[in-house]
Amino acid sequence: MVADWYDGLTLATEWRPATEGVVARYRLTLTNDTGEALRDFRLGISGPARVSDDAEIVGAKVVTQISNFCELAPERGFVLAPGASWTVDVLKLDYPIRHWTDGATTGFLILGDGTPRSLRTVPTRREGSDTVQKKGTAIYEVPKHPPVPVSIVPWPRQVAVSGRRTAPAGLAPIPSTVGKAAAAAFGKLTDKLFPGEGLLRPAHEGGFPVELAAGAGGKEGYAIEFSADRARVIAETETGLLYGLITLGQILRGARLHLRQLNFPTSGRIEDAPVMAWRGSHLDVARRYYARDEVERFIAILAWNKLNVLHWHLSDDESWRVEIDAYPQLTGKGAWRGYGMPVPPLLGSGPERTGGYYSKADIRAIVGFATGVGVDVVPEIDMPGHCYALLQAIPALRDPGENAPYFSIQSFPNNCLNPGVEATYGVVETILAEMAELFPSRYFHVGADEVPHDAWESSPAARALSAKLGTTGTAPLQAHFLQRLQAFLTSKGKITGAWEEAALGGGIDKASSYLVGWKDTAISQNLAAEGYDVVVAPAQAYYLDMANSEDWHECGAAWAGWSSPEKSYGFEPTAGWTEAERGHLLGIQACIWSEPMTDRAVFDRLVFPRLSAIAETGWSSNRDFNRFKALVGLMPNLYGRYEGF
């Protein structure tokens, strides 16, 4: 039997929502369109959907399950004849399927000898619906009569321009005592984002002269003065000069691509500066691996949107992504997933060995590129929860006396570093020390989210630590763990970042930390009221893994609801805050969790244009969604696939 034989096997999945008198049902159908009978096999499926531990299953039994990986077996002696189908009905999942990307995205067979074989897997459909799946960035057309004459996102503080000329062939920056770094950075951005467009062009090739001059503007502000034959950018810093060049580049692209609707001015002035200091985007590379070039292009997109922070989520239950010299097993085992491996196929990965990690050389190159274009890279190693991959790589960090399982909300067993195991601190500090040398940012994020409420209950080491501290429960143990990490990071000159849960159980030192509020729109205000510096990132508005609407055919998750571009744009991060609370606002950030990013066209649809909507909130003092919608179609995305609504 050769591998090609399995090309005739197809796995299709269908969701039937619960209605009055009808239970919800998730149906898996394996069809044998080969000429041979199939016997002595099991079926592996990989999420995001998760089969509940107590689910009633008709037609199969669960052999093994870890989070969203599930292995199902038919009854003993079952034979799938040629032309026949095997149907399995799962009558309970951990959460209802609301969008087509929620279901199993990969299926594979495990043969009697343990050999895995990939299957053709059809995207999940909903009973009674058509098969259209929306992916690829939604197209926002520039209207026939746009509300403003020039294309700029995010919109500047003041725009007073007039006149019109033919769009220049490109821009030719002319540094003075300042501007060399800004001009070089602009060249790197345009090479990444718009190769072949010639946005940066020397004067002898027809480049439009742009003088770069020193002046007032603060850390990131700038001004642009237009005349018929040149422009002048004035700023206090190289970052401000770069932002001025980006604005000119956006104006030029708009006038070039939509010459009837948008202008390149011949007179007037633009004055600009951001309203928030922290304008960021989180990127989860643990659930899906993005290669170095993809990460650098994404950083370039951040800079083009005048976003200045990349919160880089480098570890989670599903993988470990950064090279650590002291513990090569972290990437040797934790960076890879596959059938029979320490980390199984998860979130749609197949039975083959898949994954990757960033070498130290990769990280230095990525951080260097980001620094050059004004983006601060803040690394995150998620602890003490979300450490399944880490603990698979270094199992000696488990308490051998722990004799009962606990499960994370994503159904990973015993996935937390144990604060009562003293060896944990030496390992973690070694990791943090190596990473501190790679990341010059003054911030280092240590996670702290979603530790199960019953973590470590059966651990003698944890119980002994609780007795020593005179505390009970999980939260004080986590606080103790985080306080020790914070003390170490402070000794390295770092400010400790964490998710909102780091305030529990006694919290961490407010003077050298910041927290990211994510569960709802009120938590950030509460944290600010407690005295924490805060980055606002509520799941209901700024989590870009959430679908764009309730429509089944949209891609994305739904556990926090949904958020259209207009909804994300309209969210007011500090509505109702007192002046004292606003004093603790660092800024805002998008969060890109990669569980539903089943392919790159899904990434584009979920992230764009909402990323630009959040960028305009962080930058602009005068927002208008109709203006934004008219212009945002000119902004770059990551992969360039368009299918529209």
VMD Tcl script that draws the C-alpha trace (Angstrom):
set ca {
  {0.00 0.00 0.00}
  {1.52 3.36 -1.02}
  {0.96 6.79 0.50}
  {-0.96 8.01 -2.57}
  {-3.75 5.58 -1.65}
  {-4.74 7.88 1.20}
  {-5.50 10.72 -1.22}
  {-8.91 9.10 -1.63}
  {-9.83 9.66 2.03}
  {-11.61 12.86 3.06}
  {-12.61 14.19 6.46}
  {-15.57 16.58 6.49}
  {-16.99 18.21 9.62}
  {-20.36 19.81 10.24}
  {-21.78 21.84 13.13}
  {-25.44 21.82 14.11}
  {-26.23 24.49 16.71}
  {-28.57 23.72 19.57}
  {-32.19 24.77 19.06}
  {-35.34 24.16 21.07}
  {-35.63 20.42 21.50}
  {-32.47 19.71 19.47}
  {-29.03 19.24 21.02}
  {-25.91 20.68 19.46}
  {-23.95 18.22 17.36}
  {-20.47 18.20 15.87}
  {-20.33 15.57 13.12}
  {-17.16 14.14 11.64}
  {-17.48 12.12 8.44}
  {-14.56 10.11 7.04}
  {-15.27 9.03 3.47}
  {-13.36 6.28 1.70}
  {-13.24 6.99 -2.02}
  {-10.36 4.61 -2.61}
  {-10.69 1.13 -4.03}
  {-9.57 -0.58 -0.83}
  {-11.09 -1.26 2.56}
  {-9.69 0.57 5.57}
  {-9.33 -1.32 8.85}
  {-7.39 -1.17 12.12}
  {-7.10 2.64 12.27}
  {-7.74 5.62 14.50}
  {-8.61 9.21 13.56}
  {-6.68 12.20 14.87}
  {-8.23 15.67 14.72}
  {-6.69 19.02 15.57}
  {-8.74 22.08 16.63}
  {-9.37 24.86 17.58}
  {-12.51 22.92 18.60}
  {-12.05 20.89 21.80}
  {-14.03 17.75 22.62}
  {-15.26 17.94 26.22}
  {-14.02 15.38 28.71}
  {-17.60 14.40 29.51}
  {-18.90 14.52 25.94}
  {-21.26 11.86 24.66}
  {-19.75 10.47 21.48}
  {-21.70 8.32 19.05}
  {-19.77 6.05 16.70}
  {-16.34 6.24 18.32}
  {-14.47 6.47 21.61}
  {-11.74 8.87 22.70}
  {-8.33 7.19 22.87}
  {-6.37 10.23 23.97}
  {-6.86 13.96 24.21}
  {-4.66 16.96 24.95}
  {-6.33 20.34 24.57}
  {-7.64 20.56 21.00}
  {-5.94 17.37 19.81}
  {-8.20 14.33 20.01}
  {-7.68 10.77 18.87}
  {-10.82 8.74 18.11}
  {-11.22 5.03 17.43}
  {-14.13 3.11 15.86}
  {-15.42 -0.04 17.51}
  {-13.09 -3.04 17.41}
  {-13.17 -4.84 14.05}
  {-14.72 -1.90 12.18}
  {-14.00 -1.88 8.43}
  {-14.53 1.19 6.25}
  {-15.45 -0.26 2.87}
  {-14.68 1.42 -0.45}
  {-17.25 4.13 -1.17}
  {-18.51 4.10 2.44}
  {-18.34 6.71 5.21}
  {-17.71 6.54 8.95}
  {-19.68 9.09 10.95}
  {-18.86 10.25 14.46}
  {-21.20 12.58 16.37}
  {-19.74 14.59 19.24}
  {-22.57 15.92 21.38}
  {-20.55 18.29 23.53}
  {-17.61 20.61 22.89}
  {-15.86 22.92 25.35}
  {-17.58 25.85 23.60}
  {-20.06 26.17 20.71}
  {-18.71 26.52 17.19}
  {-19.65 29.98 15.94}
  {-17.42 30.47 12.87}
  {-16.06 28.20 10.18}
  {-12.51 28.35 11.54}
  {-13.61 26.94 14.92}
  {-13.80 23.34 13.79}
  {-11.11 20.74 13.15}
  {-8.79 22.05 10.46}
  {-6.60 18.96 10.21}
  {-7.42 15.27 10.30}
  {-5.12 12.30 9.96}
  {-5.18 8.54 10.33}
  {-3.10 6.51 12.75}
  {-2.60 3.04 11.30}
  {-2.35 -0.15 13.30}
  {1.45 0.07 13.36}
  {1.31 3.66 14.67}
  {2.15 5.30 11.35}
  {0.27 8.59 10.77}
  {-1.16 9.53 7.37}
  {-2.54 12.96 6.51}
  {-6.08 13.30 5.18}
  {-7.78 15.82 2.99}
  {-9.72 17.87 5.52}
  {-12.66 20.02 4.48}
  {-13.34 23.25 6.44}
  {-16.21 22.92 8.90}
  {-19.61 23.84 7.54}
  {-22.76 24.64 9.47}
  {-25.82 22.49 8.88}
  {-28.04 24.14 6.32}
  {-25.54 26.83 5.30}
  {-23.63 27.33 2.09}
  {-19.89 26.70 1.91}
  {-18.60 30.26 1.48}
  {-15.72 31.10 3.80}
  {-14.64 34.70 4.13}
  {-10.92 35.31 4.28}
  {-8.47 37.79 2.82}
  {-8.51 41.45 3.75}
  {-11.81 43.21 3.26}
  {-11.54 45.84 0.53}
  {-12.34 49.40 1.51}
  {-12.56 51.39 -1.69}
  {-11.57 55.04 -1.87}
  {-14.89 56.78 -2.59}
  {-15.47 58.98 -5.62}
  {-15.50 62.04 -3.38}
  {-13.38 61.35 -0.27}
  {-13.98 63.61 2.73}
  {-10.34 64.81 2.76}
  {-7.93 65.64 -0.09}
  {-4.94 63.59 1.09}
  {-4.47 60.02 2.30}
  {-3.01 59.72 5.82}
  {-3.61 57.03 8.48}
  {-3.56 57.73 11.37}
  {-4.91 61.24 10.76}
  {-2.61 64.07 11.90}
  {-3.32 66.65 14.56}
  {-3.65 69.48 12.02}
  {-3.84 69.37 8.21}
  {-3.98 72.65 6.28}
  {-2.87 71.93 2.71}
  {-3.96 73.08 -0.71}
  {-3.02 72.86 -4.36}
  {-2.48 69.84 -6.51}
  {0.31 68.49 -8.61}
  {0.98 65.29 -10.49}
  {2.09 62.64 -8.06}
  {5.91 62.60 -7.93}
  {7.78 59.55 -9.13}
  {9.14 59.07 -5.61}
  {10.61 60.88 -2.62}
  {14.24 61.99 -2.36}
  {15.06 62.76 1.31}
  {17.79 65.35 1.83}
  {19.32 65.02 5.32}
  {20.94 68.02 6.96}
  {22.64 67.73 10.34}
  {19.80 65.29 11.03}
  {17.81 62.83 9.00}
  {20.29 60.21 7.82}
  {18.83 57.52 10.08}
  {15.26 58.52 9.19}
  {15.97 58.37 5.46}
  {17.64 54.97 5.81}
  {14.71 53.66 7.87}
  {12.20 54.94 5.32}
  {14.10 53.05 2.64}
  {13.94 49.83 4.65}
  {10.20 50.26 5.21}
  {9.37 50.86 1.58}
  {11.55 47.93 0.50}
  {9.62 45.66 2.87}
  {6.15 46.97 2.17}
  {6.11 48.25 -1.40}
  {8.92 46.61 -3.39}
  {9.07 47.88 -6.93}
  {6.96 50.99 -6.30}
  {9.97 53.31 -6.12}
  {8.70 55.41 -3.22}
  {12.31 56.21 -2.34}
  {14.03 57.59 -5.41}
  {17.13 59.79 -5.83}
  {16.77 63.23 -7.36}
  {18.47 62.21 -10.63}
  {15.74 59.61 -11.08}
  {12.99 62.16 -10.59}
  {12.68 61.94 -6.82}
  {10.75 64.80 -5.20}
  {13.12 66.70 -2.86}
  {12.26 66.38 0.84}
  {14.43 68.44 3.17}
  {14.91 66.97 6.65}
  {15.49 69.60 9.29}
  {15.85 69.83 13.06}
  {13.17 71.63 15.05}
  {10.58 71.27 17.77}
  {8.22 68.33 17.95}
  {8.95 66.22 20.98}
  {9.86 62.54 20.87}
  {7.64 61.55 17.93}
  {6.06 64.73 16.56}
  {6.83 66.37 13.23}
  {5.70 69.08 10.81}
  {5.63 69.10 7.02}
  {5.76 72.25 4.89}
  {4.76 71.96 1.22}
  {5.81 74.03 -1.74}
  {5.44 73.41 -5.46}
  {8.89 71.89 -5.98}
  {9.78 70.38 -2.59}
  {8.64 69.53 0.91}
  {10.31 70.08 4.24}
  {9.99 67.78 7.27}
  {10.85 69.28 10.65}
  {11.24 67.20 13.81}
  {13.18 66.97 17.03}
  {14.13 63.29 16.65}
  {14.93 60.80 13.92}
  {11.69 59.00 14.79}
  {9.72 62.19 14.20}
  {11.46 62.69 10.85}
  {10.67 59.09 9.91}
  {7.00 59.61 10.76}
  {6.97 62.71 8.58}
  {8.42 60.69 5.70}
  {5.81 57.97 6.27}
  {3.07 60.59 6.04}
  {4.54 61.85 2.78}
  {4.80 58.29 1.50}
  {1.13 57.71 2.27}
  {0.12 60.95 0.55}
  {2.21 59.98 -2.49}
  {0.72 56.48 -2.76}
  {-2.80 57.86 -2.46}
  {-2.23 60.46 -5.17}
  {-0.54 57.92 -7.42}
  {-3.09 55.12 -7.06}
  {-6.20 57.34 -6.92}
  {-5.18 60.39 -8.90}
  {-8.77 61.59 -9.44}
  {-9.73 61.50 -5.77}
  {-6.57 62.29 -3.79}
  {-4.00 65.06 -4.07}
  {-0.31 65.66 -3.60}
  {-0.32 69.24 -2.19}
  {1.72 72.17 -3.42}
  {1.33 74.40 -0.37}
  {0.36 74.34 3.27}
  {1.45 72.60 6.44}
  {0.80 69.46 8.49}
  {1.49 69.41 12.23}
  {1.38 66.14 14.07}
  {2.15 64.31 17.32}
  {0.60 61.28 19.06}
  {-1.89 61.44 21.91}
  {-0.56 58.25 23.54}
  {3.00 57.13 24.23}
  {2.35 53.36 24.00}
  {0.78 52.34 20.70}
  {1.35 48.66 20.29}
  {0.43 45.32 18.89}
  {0.92 41.94 20.48}
  {1.84 39.05 18.17}
  {1.42 35.42 19.26}
  {4.05 33.30 17.51}
  {3.59 30.36 19.90}
  {0.33 29.03 18.47}
  {1.50 29.66 14.88}
  {5.10 30.15 13.84}
  {5.87 33.16 11.65}
  {9.23 33.20 9.91}
  {11.73 36.01 10.41}
  {10.78 37.74 7.16}
  {7.10 37.67 8.12}
  {7.85 39.17 11.53}
  {9.97 41.91 9.98}
  {7.25 42.75 7.46}
  {4.73 42.89 10.29}
  {7.02 45.28 12.19}
  {7.23 47.41 9.05}
  {3.42 47.52 8.95}
  {3.39 48.66 12.58}
  {5.78 51.48 11.76}
  {3.74 52.50 8.68}
  {0.76 52.81 11.05}
  {2.93 54.80 13.50}
  {2.62 52.04 16.08}
  {5.71 51.87 18.25}
  {5.57 48.65 20.33}
  {5.68 44.98 19.34}
  {4.65 42.79 22.29}
  {6.21 39.52 21.11}
  {4.51 36.47 22.66}
  {7.30 33.88 22.38}
  {6.07 30.98 24.50}
  {2.85 29.22 25.45}
  {1.48 25.76 26.11}
  {1.77 24.93 22.41}
  {5.43 25.82 21.87}
  {8.66 27.54 22.88}
  {10.12 29.83 20.21}
  {13.39 31.39 21.42}
  {16.85 29.82 21.44}
  {18.35 29.52 24.94}
  {21.94 28.32 25.10}
  {21.65 26.91 28.63}
  {18.62 24.77 27.74}
  {18.78 23.61 24.12}
  {15.94 21.17 24.84}
  {13.54 24.11 24.99}
  {13.73 24.47 21.23}
  {14.79 20.88 20.62}
  {11.48 19.64 22.04}
  {9.29 22.67 22.71}
  {9.49 24.36 19.30}
  {7.98 21.44 17.42}
  {4.65 19.65 17.25}
  {3.70 16.34 15.69}
  {2.17 12.97 16.28}
  {4.12 10.99 18.90}
  {6.17 14.04 19.90}
  {6.27 15.72 23.35}
  {3.85 18.35 22.03}
  {1.13 16.77 19.85}
  {-0.53 18.24 16.77}
  {-2.50 21.25 17.97}
  {-4.63 24.02 16.45}
  {-4.69 22.46 13.02}
  {-1.08 21.36 12.74}
  {-0.68 17.97 11.11}
  {0.98 14.74 12.18}
  {4.27 15.76 10.60}
  {6.97 17.57 12.59}
  {6.06 21.25 12.24}
  {7.07 24.46 13.98}
  {10.23 26.49 14.32}
  {12.08 28.89 16.56}
  {14.06 32.12 16.43}
  {17.80 31.74 16.76}
  {19.65 34.39 18.67}
  {20.93 35.72 15.35}
  {17.33 35.95 14.09}
  {16.26 37.85 17.19}
  {19.16 40.30 16.99}
  {18.31 40.97 13.34}
  {14.58 41.40 14.04}
  {15.16 43.66 17.04}
  {17.72 45.68 15.07}
  {15.28 46.18 12.21}
  {12.52 47.17 14.62}
  {14.71 49.64 16.50}
  {15.70 51.26 13.24}
  {12.08 51.94 12.30}
  {10.99 53.18 15.73}
  {9.42 49.99 17.13}
  {10.30 48.76 20.63}
  {10.23 44.94 20.86}
  {8.93 43.78 24.25}
  {9.43 40.03 24.71}
  {6.99 37.85 26.60}
  {7.68 34.51 28.24}
  {4.35 33.44 29.70}
  {4.72 32.18 33.30}
  {3.81 30.50 35.59}
  {0.83 29.28 33.53}
  {0.83 28.38 29.83}
  {4.05 26.38 30.30}
  {3.10 22.95 28.95}
  {5.77 23.02 26.21}
  {8.42 24.26 28.66}
  {7.60 21.50 31.14}
  {7.65 18.88 28.40}
  {11.18 20.05 27.61}
  {12.32 20.30 31.27}
  {10.16 17.82 33.22}
  {12.50 18.01 36.24}
  {10.71 21.24 37.20}
  {7.57 19.28 38.17}
  {6.99 18.33 41.79}
  {7.34 14.52 41.83}
  {4.96 14.38 44.78}
  {2.11 16.03 42.89}
  {-0.43 13.26 42.45}
  {-3.56 14.79 40.96}
  {-4.19 16.61 37.68}
  {-5.48 20.11 37.18}
  {-6.38 21.57 33.80}
  {-6.04 24.97 32.20}
  {-8.98 26.65 30.49}
  {-7.52 25.34 27.22}
  {-7.49 21.79 28.70}
  {-3.76 21.39 29.16}
  {-2.89 19.19 32.16}
  {-0.60 20.52 34.92}
  {0.77 23.29 32.73}
  {2.10 25.69 35.37}
  {5.58 26.21 36.76}
  {5.43 25.35 40.45}
  {6.38 28.21 42.81}
  {7.25 25.65 45.49}
  {9.94 23.93 43.38}
  {13.05 25.97 44.13}
  {14.88 24.73 41.02}
  {12.30 26.61 38.93}
  {13.78 29.98 39.86}
  {17.29 29.08 38.75}
  {16.03 27.90 35.37}
  {13.78 30.91 34.85}
  {16.45 33.41 35.87}
  {18.94 31.79 33.50}
  {16.40 32.12 30.68}
  {15.61 35.72 31.54}
  {19.30 36.63 31.77}
  {19.99 35.29 28.28}
  {16.94 37.06 26.89}
  {17.77 40.36 28.60}
  {20.91 40.48 26.48}
  {18.89 39.97 23.29}
  {16.20 42.57 23.95}
  {17.33 46.12 24.77}
  {13.78 47.22 25.65}
  {13.35 48.48 29.18}
  {10.24 46.26 29.40}
  {10.00 42.49 29.83}
  {6.61 40.77 29.94}
  {6.21 37.66 32.11}
  {2.64 36.64 31.33}
  {0.81 35.66 34.55}
  {-2.55 34.99 32.90}
  {-5.01 32.12 33.24}
  {-3.41 30.08 36.01}
  {-6.06 27.49 36.98}
  {-7.68 28.21 40.34}
  {-6.77 24.72 41.56}
  {-3.17 24.69 40.32}
  {-0.69 22.96 42.66}
  {-3.38 21.80 45.13}
  {-1.89 18.30 45.32}
  {1.73 19.49 45.32}
  {3.58 18.95 48.63}
  {6.16 21.55 47.59}
  {3.45 24.14 46.93}
  {1.65 23.34 50.18}
  {4.91 23.74 52.09}
  {5.49 27.15 50.50}
  {1.93 28.24 51.34}
  {2.50 27.24 54.96}
  {5.77 29.18 55.04}
  {4.06 32.27 53.59}
  {0.99 31.86 55.81}
  {-1.34 31.95 52.82}
  {-3.92 29.73 51.15}
  {-4.96 29.29 47.55}
  {-3.27 29.70 44.18}
  {-3.15 33.50 43.80}
  {-0.67 34.21 46.66}
  {1.66 31.50 45.34}
  {1.58 33.08 41.89}
  {2.22 36.51 43.42}
  {5.25 35.12 45.29}
  {6.57 33.63 42.05}
  {6.06 36.87 40.13}
  {7.62 38.99 42.88}
  {10.79 36.91 42.67}
  {10.86 37.25 38.88}
  {10.28 40.98 39.17}
  {13.16 41.39 41.63}
  {15.46 39.61 39.18}
  {14.29 41.68 36.21}
  {14.67 44.88 38.23}
  {18.28 43.89 38.89}
  {18.71 43.71 35.10}
  {17.27 47.21 34.67}
  {13.91 45.98 33.36}
  {10.35 47.06 34.08}
  {8.16 43.98 34.53}
  {5.11 43.71 32.31}
  {2.29 41.21 32.88}
  {-1.34 40.54 32.13}
  {-3.96 41.82 34.58}
  {-3.87 38.70 36.78}
  {-0.49 39.79 38.15}
  {-2.43 42.12 40.48}
  {-3.98 39.13 42.28}
  {-2.80 37.57 45.54}
  {-0.87 40.63 46.65}
  {0.32 41.70 43.22}
  {3.72 42.95 42.16}
  {5.54 46.20 42.85}
  {3.65 48.99 41.08}
  {6.70 51.24 40.86}
  {8.53 48.96 38.42}
  {5.73 47.28 36.48}
  {2.91 47.74 34.02}
  {-0.14 45.55 33.45}
  {-2.19 44.83 30.34}
  {-5.96 44.79 30.93}
  {-7.66 42.26 28.68}
  {-10.74 40.51 30.11}
  {-13.21 43.36 29.75}
  {-13.42 47.08 29.15}
  {-13.53 47.98 32.86}
  {-10.53 46.09 34.22}
  {-7.92 48.56 32.97}
  {-9.63 51.41 34.81}
  {-9.72 49.33 37.98}
  {-6.00 48.58 37.68}
  {-5.23 52.27 37.13}
  {-7.29 53.12 40.21}
  {-5.12 50.68 42.18}
  {-2.03 52.55 41.02}
  {-0.73 50.30 38.25}
  {0.51 51.74 34.97}
  {-1.79 50.24 32.36}
  {-1.93 49.28 28.70}
  {-5.55 48.97 27.57}
  {-6.29 45.91 25.41}
  {-9.83 44.62 26.04}
  {-10.76 41.45 24.23}
  {-14.13 42.90 23.23}
  {-12.53 45.65 21.14}
  {-8.81 45.03 20.62}
  {-8.39 41.24 20.34}
  {-7.92 40.74 16.63}
  {-8.53 36.99 16.78}
  {-12.21 37.79 17.37}
  {-14.34 37.63 14.23}
  {-15.45 40.77 12.41}
  {-19.13 39.93 12.86}
  {-21.49 37.21 14.11}
  {-21.80 35.79 10.58}
  {-20.89 32.07 10.50}
  {-18.91 32.61 7.29}
  {-16.52 35.02 8.97}
  {-13.27 33.56 10.27}
  {-12.07 34.00 13.82}
  {-12.92 33.25 17.42}
  {-15.97 34.37 19.41}
  {-15.38 33.71 23.13}
  {-15.24 37.48 23.77}
  {-17.86 38.35 21.16}
  {-16.99 40.07 17.90}
  {-15.64 43.42 16.86}
  {-16.09 45.06 13.48}
  {-13.59 47.65 12.26}
  {-16.10 50.37 13.19}
  {-16.58 48.91 16.66}
  {-12.84 48.71 17.29}
  {-12.40 52.23 15.93}
  {-15.18 53.63 18.10}
  {-13.98 52.16 21.38}
  {-12.90 54.87 23.84}
  {-10.17 53.38 26.04}
  {-10.49 55.85 28.92}
  {-14.19 56.68 28.87}
  {-15.29 57.49 32.41}
  {-11.77 57.53 33.86}
  {-10.78 60.11 36.44}
  {-7.83 62.41 35.87}
  {-5.81 60.42 38.40}
  {-6.59 57.17 36.60}
  {-5.62 58.67 33.25}
  {-2.27 59.51 34.82}
  {-1.56 55.76 34.85}
  {-2.42 55.19 31.19}
  {0.60 54.12 29.14}
  {-1.48 53.56 26.03}
  {-3.27 50.88 24.03}
  {-2.45 47.82 21.99}
  {-4.01 45.31 19.66}
  {-3.64 41.64 20.57}
  {-3.16 39.08 17.82}
  {-3.72 35.58 19.18}
  {-3.03 33.01 16.49}
  {-5.33 30.10 17.36}
  {-7.78 30.79 14.50}
  {-5.12 31.83 11.96}
  {-5.58 28.62 9.97}
  {-4.00 30.17 6.90}
  {-2.41 33.47 6.02}
  {-5.52 34.83 4.31}
  {-7.35 34.37 7.62}
  {-4.63 36.41 9.33}
  {-5.14 39.28 6.90}
  {-8.92 39.32 7.31}
  {-8.74 39.32 11.11}
  {-5.93 41.83 11.54}
  {-6.65 44.37 8.82}
  {-8.04 47.02 8.83}
  {-8.70 46.78 12.58}
  {-4.99 47.18 13.35}
  {-5.10 50.59 11.65}
  {-8.27 51.48 13.56}
  {-6.47 50.91 16.85}
  {-3.44 52.79 15.58}
  {-5.58 55.84 14.86}
  {-7.05 55.70 18.37}
  {-3.56 55.74 19.86}
  {-2.33 58.57 17.65}
  {-5.12 60.92 16.61}
  {-6.93 63.59 18.58}
  {-9.62 64.03 15.91}
  {-11.04 60.71 14.79}
  {-13.73 60.18 12.18}
  {-14.67 56.70 10.99}
  {-16.00 57.83 7.59}
  {-12.68 59.51 6.83}
  {-10.79 56.48 8.13}
  {-12.85 54.08 6.02}
  {-12.23 56.19 2.92}
  {-8.45 55.99 3.34}
  {-7.59 52.73 5.11}
  {-7.79 50.63 1.94}
  {-4.40 52.10 0.98}
  {-2.68 50.64 4.05}
  {-0.52 47.51 3.63}
  {-1.39 44.08 4.96}
  {0.82 41.08 5.60}
  {0.06 38.74 2.72}
  {-1.87 40.78 0.16}
  {-4.81 38.42 -0.43}
  {-8.09 40.13 -1.11}
  {-11.55 38.62 -1.38}
  {-13.76 41.34 0.03}
  {-16.96 41.10 2.01}
}
mol new
graphics top color blue
foreach p $ca { graphics top sphere $p radius 0.5 }
foreach p [lrange $ca 0 end-1] q [lrange $ca 1 end] { graphics top cylinder $p $q radius 0.2 }
display resetview
